[in-house]
Amino acid sequence: MRIISGKLKGIRLNPPAGLPVRPTKDMAKEALFNILHNQYDLEELKVLDLFSGTGSVSVEFASRGVQDIVSVDLDRGCYNFLRAVVKQYALDAIKPQRADVIKYLREETDKYDLIFADPPYDIPEIPLIPQLIFDRELLNPGGVLIVEHHTMKKLTDHPNFVEQRKYGYSSFSFFELKEPE
């Protein structure tokens, strides 16, 4: 896993073997960040990274200048690895949290400009993620939720669904909180 752009461009993250992760492929991550770079001033965003795993997406955000990133994952190994990366590269923008994501969403009260979720593809709660985020009003007006999931999984039924971008077996589904008119 490499960091694609920003102040840490080219850095490789080498997590220990055995972590229960399926990292976002470099090609898909690069495509995602090209989309985000063209639509948002990343340095101004407050980001929530759910099922953060090794934290490669959080580190990519920090490398590109995002100043406020909360990274949530339940696995102790992932949490400890991300904490070590944060310390090694002095990434004070990243705040790792060890928590069950669904429980976290049910209790979270902060609002975010961008929420990225990369859940395990086989968990049945994937459709619950957008529902909880919009029911709990966790996005700021104009905010976006991006859920990475298996391409065969469809999330198009949610009223805030905007589009799905496919990258092989992985897809990103985008959901937006429309700004009041």
C-alpha positions in Angstrom: 0.0 0.0 0.0 1.5 3.2 -1.1 0.6 6.9 -0.5 -0.2 8.3 -4.0 0.1 12.1 -3.5 0.9 14.9 -1.1 3.6 15.3 1.5 4.0 11.6 2.0 3.9 10.6 -1.7 5.6 7.3 -2.4 5.7 6.1 1.2 4.8 2.5 1.5 2.7 1.3 4.5 3.8 -2.2 5.6 1.3 -3.5 8.1 2.0 -6.7 9.9 0.7 -10.0 8.4 -2.5 -11.4 9.6 -4.6 -8.2 9.9 -8.2 -8.8 8.9 -8.1 -6.2 6.0 -8.8 -5.9 2.3 -7.0 -2.7 1.5 -8.4 -0.4 -1.2 -6.4 -1.2 -4.3 -4.0 1.6 -5.4 -5.9 2.0 -8.8 -9.3 2.5 -7.1 -7.8 4.7 -4.4 -6.1 6.9 -7.0 -9.4 7.2 -9.0 -11.3 8.1 -5.8 -8.8 10.8 -4.8 -8.9 12.2 -8.4 -12.6 12.6 -8.1 -12.4 14.2 -4.6 -9.5 16.5 -5.7 -11.6 17.8 -8.5 -14.7 18.4 -6.4 -13.5 19.5 -3.0 -10.8 21.6 -1.3 -9.5 18.7 0.7 -7.7 20.9 3.2 -11.0 22.3 4.3 -12.7 18.9 5.0 -13.5 17.2 8.2 -13.3 13.4 7.4 -14.6 10.3 9.1 -13.0 7.0 7.9 -15.0 4.0 8.9 -13.6 0.5 8.9 -10.3 2.2 8.5 -8.2 -1.0 8.7 -4.6 -0.1 8.2 -5.5 3.5 7.8 -4.2 3.9 4.2 -7.1 6.1 3.2 -6.8 8.2 6.3 -3.0 8.6 5.7 -3.8 9.6 2.1 -6.2 12.3 3.3 -3.6 13.6 5.8 -0.9 13.5 3.1 -3.1 15.7 1.0 -3.6 18.3 3.7 -6.8 17.3 5.5 -6.5 18.6 9.0 -9.3 16.7 10.8 -9.6 12.9 10.3 -11.3 10.4 12.7 -10.4 6.8 11.8 -12.6 4.1 13.3 -11.9 0.3 13.4 -12.6 -2.4 15.9 -9.6 -4.6 15.3 -6.8 -4.0 17.9 -4.0 -4.8 15.4 -5.3 -2.3 12.9 -5.8 0.3 15.5 -2.3 -0.2 16.9 -0.8 -0.1 13.4 -2.5 3.2 12.6 -1.4 4.7 15.9 2.2 3.7 15.1 1.9 5.3 11.6 0.4 8.5 13.1 3.3 8.7 15.5 6.0 7.8 12.9 5.0 10.4 10.4 3.7 13.0 12.9 0.2 12.9 11.5 -1.6 14.8 14.2 -4.6 15.3 11.9 -5.5 11.6 12.3 -7.4 10.5 15.4 -7.7 6.7 15.6 -10.6 5.3 17.5 -11.0 1.6 18.4 -14.8 0.9 18.2 -17.4 -1.2 16.5 -18.5 1.1 13.6 -22.2 0.4 13.8 -22.3 1.2 17.5 -20.1 4.2 16.9 -22.5 5.6 14.3 -25.4 5.1 16.7 -23.7 7.3 19.3 -21.7 9.8 17.2 -22.9 13.4 17.3 -20.2 15.2 15.3 -20.8 16.2 11.7 -18.5 15.6 8.9 -17.9 16.9 5.4 -16.9 13.6 4.0 -17.4 10.1 5.4 -15.7 7.1 3.8 -16.7 3.6 4.7 -14.8 0.5 3.6 -16.6 -2.3 5.4 -15.8 -6.0 5.0 -17.7 -7.0 1.8 -19.5 -9.9 3.5 -21.1 -8.0 6.4 -24.9 -7.7 6.2 -25.0 -4.2 7.7 -23.6 -2.5 4.6 -27.0 -0.9 3.7 -27.4 0.2 7.3 -24.4 2.5 7.0 -26.0 5.1 4.8 -29.2 4.8 6.7 -27.5 5.5 10.1 -25.4 8.3 8.7 -28.4 10.2 7.2 -30.8 9.3 10.1 -28.3 10.6 12.6 -27.5 13.7 10.4 -23.8 13.1 10.6 -23.0 15.0 7.3 -22.7 18.7 7.0 -24.8 20.3 4.2 -23.1 19.6 0.9 -21.4 16.6 2.6 -20.7 13.3 0.9 -20.7 9.6 2.0 -18.7 7.2 0.0 -19.1 3.4 0.6 -16.7 1.0 -0.9 -18.4 -2.4 -1.6 -18.4 -5.4 -3.9 -19.6 -4.4 -7.3 -22.4 -7.0 -7.1 -23.9 -5.2 -4.1 -26.4 -2.5 -5.0 -27.0 0.5 -2.7 -29.0 2.5 -5.2 -32.3 2.3 -3.2 -31.2 4.9 -0.6 -32.8 8.3 -1.3 -29.5 10.1 -1.0 -27.7 7.8 -3.5 -26.1 9.8 -6.3 -23.8 7.4 -8.3 -21.8 4.2 -8.3 -18.3 4.1 -9.7 -17.0 0.6 -10.6 -13.3 -0.5 -10.4 -13.3 -4.3 -11.1 -14.8 -6.2 -8.2 -14.9 -3.0 -6.1 -17.3 -0.1 -6.4 -17.7 3.3 -4.7 -21.3 4.4 -4.0 -21.7 8.1 -3.5 -24.4 9.6 -1.3 -24.9 13.3 -0.8 -26.6 15.5 1.7 -28.2 18.2 -0.5 -27.7 21.7 0.6 -30.9 23.5 1.6 -32.2 25.6 -1.2 
